Amino acid sequence: MGRLKDRIAIVTGAARGIGAAVAAAFAAEGAIVWVTDIDEAGGRAVAAALGAPHRFARLDVRLEADWERVVGATVAAHGRLDILVNNAGITGFEAGVVAHDPEHASLEDWRAVHATNLDGVFLGCKHAIRAMRPAGQGAIVNISSRSGLVGIPAAAAYAASKAAVRNHTKTVALWCAGQGLAIRCNSIHPAAVLTPMWEPMLGDGPDRAARMAAFVADTPLRRFGRPEEVAALCVLAASDEAAYMTGAELVIDGGLLAGTAASPR
């Protein structure tokens, strides 16, 4: 314990799922966590469960004014920002299953996914670098996806946005290193992690178990990942143990991209 002792961290999309798990893991390792989300009730509940000195701040990652306000408040309160986890993201299926394939997706739906998943990461990196520059060091962790490494025919906007997050992570890493800054930027690529984001696709009917099994049928470990497993990688990437790692991509997918899917014997 204590791998992030006294580090000041902002976690986006932290009201539930992976973000909430990251906030809890960071707090357990000694960080002071700013839980951020557009879901005020959920975010406040997560922060309250963590207890003082952790706190909630409303942050719509699509809005630069929100980033300026939250990062500014963080620096004003603590004098610095040490860690940013850009976790907030959407699939485009939050309101139900709609066309997101490359032939039928609407431009409006395409742009909505990119506004959160890509614009949000761009803005987060931009303002984190500026906040971390005085100290000359820090860690940015961008949550991309397995879908950012391969094509996903039925989720074109999501896959494209996460691929862009992967590439922008490397650009940020190179920019900071070129500036003589020890600000590291790495991406994490989860596959199927069982979070509320999956609920519209899994449903709550009698076929839920069959749907779950179908989604992980090609995963060698034959199960969904857990948010806590992704959070553990975030702790590593944010800690001094990863001081020589920047521009890297960490895949956590149950073996899905290791090669041809193999059935466990």
N, C-alpha and C positions, 0 to 999 in steps of 0.2 A: 504494500500500500504506500501511497505518498509519491507515486511517480510523477504526479503533476502538482505537487504541493505548492500552494499559493499562486498558481498560474491563473491568469484572468482569461476566461473563455466565453465566447458567444457561440451558441448552437442554434441554428435556424430550424424551423419546422419541428420544434421540440415538444409540442403539445401531446404527441403520441408516437407510437411506432419506433423506428430507428432513432429519431431525434430524442425522444424521451429516454431511451436506453443509453444513448451517448451522454446525455446530461447526468444521468444517475451514475454511470461509470466514471465520468470525470470528477463528479463530487466525491465519490468513494476514493478516488486517487488524490484528493486534496485540492483540486481546482476550485476556484470561485466561479460559478456558472451563471451566465445570463441566459435564461430560457426565453427564446423568442418564437413568436408564431402570430398568425392572424387570428387564430382561435384563442381568444382571450380567456375564456373559461377553462379550457383544457390546459393552456399554458400556465395559468395561475395555479391550477391544481398540481401540476408537476413541480413548480417552484415551491409551493407550500409543503409538498411531501418531502422535498429535499431539505427544507428548513433554511434558516439563516446560516451564512450570509448570501445564499443564492437568491436570485430575484427574477421576476418576469418583466419583459418589455415587449410591447406589441411591435411587430415588424412585418410589413408587407415587402417581401424581398424584391418586388417589381418596381418599387418606388425609391428613387435615389434620396429623396428628402427623409424617408424613414431610416435609411442606412446612415445618413449624416446625423440624425437625431440619436439613434441607438449607439452608434460607435462613439459619438461625441459624449454621450452620457456615461458610457463605460470608462472612457479615458478620464473624464472629469472626476469620476468616483474613485478610480484606482491609480490614475497616473499613467496607465499603459493598457495595451491589449496584447496578450501573448498567443492566444489560439482562436482561430475561427473554424467552425465546421459548417460548411455550406451543404446542409442536408435537405432543406425545403424543396419539394418537388411534387409534380402531379403527373398522372398518366394520361389525362384527358377523358377517362372513363368515370370520373367521380359522380357525375349525374346520371350514369347509366351507360350501357354499351352503345356507342355510335361509331360510324365509319371513320377509321383512322388509317386506312390503307392508302397507298400513294395515288390511287386512281380516284377515290371517292371522298377523301378527307376534305373538309372545307378549309379555306384559307383562314377563316376566323378561328377555327379549332386548332389549326397548326400554330398560329401566332400565340394563342393562349398558352399552349404547352411551352413554347419557347420563352415566353415572357417570364414565366416562373423558373423553369429549369435552367435556362441559359442566361437570360438577362440578370436574373437574381444572383447567379454565381459570378458573373462579370462584375456587378456592383459590389458584391461582398468582397471579392479579391481586391478591387480598386481601393475601397475604403480601409480594408485591413492593412494593405501595404502602407498606406499613408499613416495609419495609426501605429504600426510597428516600426516604421523607419527611424524614429528618434532613438530607439533602443538598438536598432540594427539587427534584430532577430525576432523570430516568431515561427509559428506553424499554421499553415492553412491546409485543411483537409476537405476535399471536394467529393461529395458522394455522387458518383456516376452510376453505372449499372453494367451488368453483363450485356444488356441491350445496346450499350454504347460501343461494343466490340464486334457485334454481328448484326446482320439485318433482321428486322422484325416486321414481316409483311403487314400484320394487322395493327401495328402501333408505330407508324412511320415517324410521326412527330416526336414521340417519346424517344425512339432509338436515335434519331438525328440529333436531338437536343443533348442526349447523354454522350454521344460521340463527340460533340462539340465541347462538352465539359471536360472530357478526357484530354482533348488537344489543348484547350485553353489552360489546363493545369500545367502542362509542359511549358507553354509560353510564359506563364507567370513564374515558374521555377527558373527558367533561363533569364528572364528579365531581372529578377531579384538577385540572382547570382552575379549577373553582369554589372549590377549596381553596387556590388561589394557588400550585399546584405545577406545575413544568415537567416533569411526568411524562406523557409522550405514550403513547398506546395506539392502535395501528392493526392492522387485520386484512389478511391475505393470503389470496387465494381461488384456489388452483390447481385446474385441471381434471385431466385424466388425466396424472399424472406417474408414470413407470415406476419404481416402488419395490416392495419385497417385499410390500406390502399388496395388490398386484394379483395375486400368484401364484395364490391359490385360484381366481380367476376365469379366469385365462389357461391354467393347467395346463401340462403339459410334453409333451403328446401331439403327434401329427402335425398336428393342427389348430390349434396354438398361433399360428402366423403369421396364419391366417385370423381367429382370435379377436382378435388385436391389431389387425388392419386394421378389423374390424367395430367395435371400441370407438372408433376415431378417424375413422370414415367421415364423420361429420357435422362434424368439426373442420376449419375452412378450411385450416389448415397441415398437415393429414393426418399427424400424428405425435403420439406421446406427448411430454410435456415431460420435462425432465431435472431431477433434484434440485438440481443446481448452479444452474439457472436460477431456482429458487425461493429458493435461498440468497442469490443476488445481490440479490434484492428485500429480503430480511431485513437484509442489510448496509445497504442504503439506508435502510430504515425505522429502524434502530438508530443511524444515524450523525447527526452534526450537520448534514448536508446536508438532513435532513428536519425541522429544528428547528421549522418552522412547520406541520407536518403532524400532526394528531391526530384520532382518530375517523374516519379515512379507510379505505377498502377498496381494495386493490390486486388487480386481477384478472389472472391469468396463465393463459390458457386456449386459446392458439392461435387466437384469434378466435371461439371458439364462441359467446359471448354478444354479439358485435358486431351480430348480426342473423340473417337467414336464412342457413343454411349455404351456402357457395358453393364450387364445385369450382375449384381452381386450374387455370389454363390454361397 
